[in-house]
Amino acid sequence: MNKIKKCSKQVTVTNTDWLISLLGNHDKYIRMIEDSFAVEITNRGELITINGESEETVESVRQILLNLIQLLERRITPRSMDVMTAIKMAKSDRLDYFINLYEEIVGRSADGTAIRAKNFGQLQYVRAVNRQDVVFGMGPAGTGKTYLAVLMAVQAMREGKVKKIILTRPAVEAGENLGFLPGDLKEKVDPYLRPIYDALYNIYGTEQTNRLMERGIIEIAPLAYMRGRTLDDAFVILDEAQNTTIAQMKMFLTRLGFGSKMIINGDQSQIDLPKGVKSGLIDAYNKLRHVKRIEFVSFDEFDVVRHPVVADIIRAYSKDPMIENPPRREENESSTTVNS
């Protein structure tokens, strides 16, 4: 890269350990930032210099470094994911909310590790679930919707807010004709519910999860088995909701009982229903988006927590919108701090 110095700004880091953590092993984090912005970053002693053609770009990079220093001040050592999150939030003009991600522990994994929101979309999602009893999470795969939903359900159970966790999803992409599959009900639906099992095993541990399932405290079942039930004092999660029909979605939503919460997750760009069958998720958005006590949270490619190229793939495939007036985040609500 040519050394262009139309604009130059500096960041001073007097703590040697912090400087090493900020630069990354073999300047790994600096390279990540340079690959994402048209800047050149150099380090001499305690001085980090940012050079670039655009003052706005140089200032964005300086703010990324300052935010990462704030993590170090909180005794949190930045990792690759933290740096990438800061980069994504800077690119989407949401860097002001970066530190908010670390202000609340959403839950803990089986080994006690604290789990926090990893991006702006997840932060909004957690806030919405804290505010409302019915929340829709809409957006691409890899944004952590399922994992966060299960995590919040487990946390609600641990705090005694609910007595039961119910996890469901359409058992097959184009319907629920399970009778032709081998095995009992559990064996029939397990392949389709694997992401939910993976989340539970990470949060509760395998033995505890299996024990709670045997006692009926955690229930995992295909969507068809929700018909006719009233779900009181339960945390209910519907995954892959884009593959529900309108009738299935209405049936599911009307199961909500007293003392319960519902989360409905889906990716409107991955509908596998037969041609001519309208998605219950899209229909619910169009009908319920103005209903009080129901909240829709949208995720986008900036919220993907997988390999960075996944965001580029999602962006390329999102040229053809699937929803009329897709949900937008209310920026005036996003400035509030997450309640701990």
Secondary structure as the mmCIF struct_conf table of DSSP 4:
data_model
#
loop_
_struct_conf.conf_type_id
_struct_conf.id
_struct_conf.beg_label_comp_id
_struct_conf.beg_label_asym_id
_struct_conf.beg_label_seq_id
_struct_conf.end_label_comp_id
_struct_conf.end_label_asym_id
_struct_conf.end_label_seq_id
BEND BEND1 LYS A 6 LYS A 6
STRN STRN1 CYS A 7 THR A 12
HELX_RH_AL_P HELX_RH_AL_P1 THR A 16 LEU A 23
HELX_RH_3T_P HELX_RH_3T_P1 ASN A 25 ASP A 27
HELX_RH_AL_P HELX_RH_AL_P2 LYS A 28 SER A 36
BEND BEND2 PHE A 37 ALA A 38
STRN STRN2 VAL A 39 ARG A 44
TURN_TY1_P TURN_TY1_P1 GLY A 45 GLU A 46
STRN STRN3 LEU A 47 GLY A 52
BEND BEND3 GLU A 53 GLU A 53
HELX_RH_AL_P HELX_RH_AL_P3 GLU A 55 GLU A 73
TURN_TY1_P TURN_TY1_P2 ARG A 74 ARG A 75
HELX_RH_AL_P HELX_RH_AL_P4 SER A 80 LYS A 91
TURN_TY1_P TURN_TY1_P3 SER A 92 ASP A 93
HELX_RH_3T_P HELX_RH_3T_P2 LEU A 95 TYR A 97
TURN_TY1_P TURN_TY1_P4 PHE A 98 PHE A 98
HELX_RH_3T_P HELX_RH_3T_P3 ILE A 99 TYR A 102
BEND BEND4 GLU A 103 GLU A 103
STRN STRN4 GLY A 107 ARG A 108
TURN_TY1_P TURN_TY1_P5 ALA A 110 ASP A 111
STRN STRN5 ALA A 114 ILE A 115
BEND BEND5 ASN A 119 ASN A 119
HELX_RH_AL_P HELX_RH_AL_P5 PHE A 120 ARG A 131
BEND BEND6 ASP A 133 ASP A 133
STRN STRN6 VAL A 134 MET A 138
BEND BEND7 GLY A 139 GLY A 139
TURN_TY1_P TURN_TY1_P6 ALA A 141 GLY A 142
BEND BEND8 THR A 143 GLY A 144
HELX_RH_AL_P HELX_RH_AL_P6 LYS A 145 ARG A 158
TURN_TY1_P TURN_TY1_P7 GLU A 159 GLY A 160
BEND BEND9 LYS A 161 LYS A 161
BEND BEND10 LYS A 163 LYS A 163
STRN STRN7 LYS A 164 ARG A 169
BEND BEND11 ALA A 171 ALA A 171
STRN STRN8 VAL A 172 VAL A 172
TURN_TY1_P TURN_TY1_P8 GLU A 173 ALA A 174
STRN STRN9 GLY A 175 GLY A 175
HELX_RH_3T_P HELX_RH_3T_P4 LEU A 178 PHE A 180
BEND BEND12 LEU A 181 ASP A 184
HELX_RH_AL_P HELX_RH_AL_P7 LEU A 185 VAL A 189
HELX_RH_3T_P HELX_RH_3T_P5 ASP A 190 LEU A 193
HELX_RH_AL_P HELX_RH_AL_P8 ARG A 194 TYR A 204
HELX_RH_AL_P HELX_RH_AL_P9 THR A 206 GLU A 214
TURN_TY1_P TURN_TY1_P9 ARG A 215 GLY A 216
BEND BEND13 ILE A 217 ILE A 217
STRN STRN10 ILE A 218 PRO A 222
HELX_RH_3T_P HELX_RH_3T_P6 LEU A 223 MET A 226
TURN_TY1_P TURN_TY1_P10 ARG A 227 GLY A 228
STRN STRN11 LEU A 231 LEU A 231
BEND BEND14 ASP A 233 ASP A 233
STRN STRN12 ALA A 234 LEU A 238
BEND BEND15 GLU A 240 GLU A 240
HELX_RH_3T_P HELX_RH_3T_P7 ALA A 241 ASN A 243
BEND BEND16 THR A 244 THR A 244
HELX_RH_AL_P HELX_RH_AL_P10 ILE A 246 LEU A 253
TURN_TY1_P TURN_TY1_P11 THR A 254 ARG A 255
STRN STRN13 LEU A 256 LEU A 256
TURN_TY1_P TURN_TY1_P12 PHE A 258 GLY A 259
STRN STRN14 LYS A 261 GLY A 266
TURN_TY1_P TURN_TY1_P13 GLN A 268 SER A 269
BEND BEND17 LEU A 273 LEU A 273
HELX_LH_PP_P HELX_LH_PP_P1 PRO A 274 PRO A 274
TURN_TY1_P TURN_TY1_P14 LYS A 275 GLY A 276
HELX_LH_PP_P HELX_LH_PP_P2 VAL A 277 SER A 279
HELX_RH_AL_P HELX_RH_AL_P11 GLY A 280 LEU A 288
TURN_TY1_P TURN_TY1_P15 ARG A 289 HIS A 290
TURN_TY1_P TURN_TY1_P16 LYS A 292 ARG A 293
STRN STRN15 ILE A 294 SER A 298
HELX_RH_3T_P HELX_RH_3T_P8 GLU A 301 ASP A 303
BEND BEND18 ARG A 306 ARG A 306
HELX_RH_AL_P HELX_RH_AL_P12 PRO A 308 TYR A 317
TURN_TY1_P TURN_TY1_P17 SER A 318 LYS A 319
BEND BEND19 ASP A 320 ASP A 320
BEND BEND20 ILE A 323 ASN A 325
TURN_TY1_P TURN_TY1_P18 GLU A 331 SER A 335
BEND BEND21 THR A 336 THR A 336
HELX_LH_PP_P HELX_LH_PP_P3 THR A 337 ASN A 339
#
